[in-house]
Amino acid sequence: MSVAFTKEDSAETASETMLPERPIPEGPNLVTEEGLASLQSKLELARAAYDEAMQVEDINERRRLAAAPYRDLRYLTERVRTAELIPHSPDNGVVRFGSIVTFEREDGRVQTYRIVGHDEADPSRGTISFNSPISRALMGKTVGQLVSVAGGDVEIVRIGQEE
């Protein structure tokens, strides 16, 4: 086989180490104080990982090690730049950004979530994005109201702010 049709394992082109961009969610980049602090912390970690990767002498290894941190740097820099900090406000009994909402589903399940920014949302940890379907349905509602979500109804049983 001709050498022209083979590739050394260690020889990579720059395009092979360029990762696709992390998608930026559409709409405003609302964040809580904790969310902004988390973004800034992640940005510093990405910067440190990128700087460390850039110290590697072998260019192919440097490209490979720097690819993910460089992509994260671009994403996190943009997210910090566009962050709109929504400060905590007193509870007025209406669901809004930052609220902790407890609701009961038709099947009797009771769930509690805090409504936060896209980058800090993690349903397994009790946070959901303000632009999720359930959050959009709950916004502006009060305790006792029924809200239709995904073909079913939920009743808001409690609204609070960060505890």
C-alpha positions in Angstrom: 0.0 0.0 0.0 1.3 3.4 -0.9 2.3 5.7 2.0 0.1 8.3 0.5 -2.9 6.3 1.7 -1.8 5.7 5.3 -1.7 8.0 8.2 0.6 7.8 11.1 -1.3 7.5 14.4 0.7 10.4 15.9 0.2 12.7 12.9 -3.1 14.6 13.3 -4.3 17.6 11.4 -5.7 20.6 13.1 -9.2 19.9 11.8 -9.2 16.6 13.5 -8.8 18.2 16.9 -11.3 21.0 16.4 -14.4 20.1 18.3 -17.9 21.4 17.3 -19.1 24.4 19.2 -21.2 24.0 22.2 -24.7 25.3 21.3 -25.6 28.6 22.9 -29.3 28.5 24.0 -31.6 31.1 22.3 -33.0 33.9 24.4 -31.8 35.7 27.4 -29.0 34.3 29.5 -30.6 34.7 32.9 -28.6 33.5 35.9 -28.8 33.4 39.7 -25.9 34.6 41.8 -24.8 31.0 42.3 -25.2 30.3 38.5 -22.9 33.3 37.7 -20.3 32.2 40.2 -20.4 28.6 38.8 -19.9 29.9 35.2 -17.0 32.0 36.3 -15.5 29.1 38.2 -15.9 26.8 35.2 -14.3 29.5 33.0 -11.2 29.6 35.2 -10.9 25.8 35.2 -11.2 25.7 31.4 -8.6 28.5 31.2 -6.2 26.6 33.5 -6.7 23.3 31.5 -6.1 25.1 28.2 -3.0 26.8 29.6 -1.7 23.5 30.9 -2.3 21.8 27.5 -0.4 24.6 25.7 2.7 23.6 27.7 2.9 20.2 26.0 5.8 20.2 23.6 4.4 17.6 21.1 2.1 19.6 18.8 -0.3 16.7 18.1 -0.7 15.9 21.8 -1.0 19.7 22.6 -3.8 20.0 20.0 -5.6 16.9 21.4 -5.3 18.1 25.0 -6.3 21.7 24.2 -9.4 20.9 22.0 -12.0 20.5 24.8 -10.8 23.3 27.1 -10.5 25.6 24.1 -14.1 24.9 23.1 -15.2 25.3 26.7 -13.4 28.6 26.9 -15.3 30.0 23.9 -18.6 28.8 25.3 -18.1 29.9 28.9 -16.6 33.3 27.9 -19.7 34.0 25.9 -22.0 32.8 28.7 -20.3 35.0 31.3 -20.3 38.0 28.9 -24.0 37.7 28.2 -25.1 36.7 31.7 -28.1 38.7 33.1 -27.9 38.4 36.9 -31.4 38.2 38.4 -31.0 39.0 42.1 -33.0 37.3 44.8 -36.2 39.1 45.5 -38.7 38.7 48.3 -41.3 36.0 48.0 -44.6 37.5 46.8 -46.4 34.2 46.2 -46.0 34.2 42.5 -43.7 31.8 40.5 -40.8 33.6 38.9 -37.1 33.1 38.1 -35.4 31.8 41.2 -38.5 30.5 42.8 -38.6 27.1 44.5 -41.9 25.5 43.3 -43.6 22.4 44.8 -46.4 20.9 42.7 -48.4 17.8 42.7 -49.1 15.8 39.6 -52.4 14.0 38.8 -50.8 10.7 39.8 -50.1 12.0 43.3 -46.3 12.6 42.8 -45.1 15.7 44.5 -42.0 17.4 43.0 -40.0 20.4 44.0 -37.7 22.4 41.6 -35.9 25.7 41.7 -36.3 27.7 38.4 -32.8 28.8 37.3 -30.7 29.6 34.3 -30.0 27.2 31.5 -26.4 26.5 32.5 -27.2 25.8 36.1 -30.3 23.6 35.4 -30.0 19.9 36.6 -33.3 18.2 37.3 -31.6 15.4 39.2 -30.4 18.1 41.6 -33.7 19.9 41.9 -33.2 22.7 39.4 -34.9 23.3 36.0 -34.3 25.9 33.3 -36.6 28.9 33.2 -37.2 28.1 29.5 -38.2 24.5 30.1 -41.9 23.7 29.3 -42.8 23.2 32.9 -41.1 26.4 34.0 -42.9 28.4 31.3 -46.2 26.9 32.3 -45.6 27.7 36.0 -44.3 31.3 35.6 -46.7 33.9 37.0 -48.9 31.4 38.7 -49.8 31.2 42.4 -50.4 28.4 45.0 -53.5 26.4 44.3 -53.6 27.1 40.6 -53.8 24.2 38.2 -51.3 24.3 35.3 -51.4 22.1 32.2 -48.1 20.5 31.4 -47.4 17.8 28.8 -51.0 16.7 28.5 -51.6 16.6 32.3 -52.3 19.0 35.1 -50.2 19.9 38.1 -51.3 21.9 41.1 -48.9 24.3 42.7 -48.8 23.6 46.4 -45.9 25.8 47.6 -43.8 28.7 46.3 -40.7 30.0 47.9 -37.3 31.4 47.4 -33.9 29.8 48.0 -33.9 28.4 51.5 
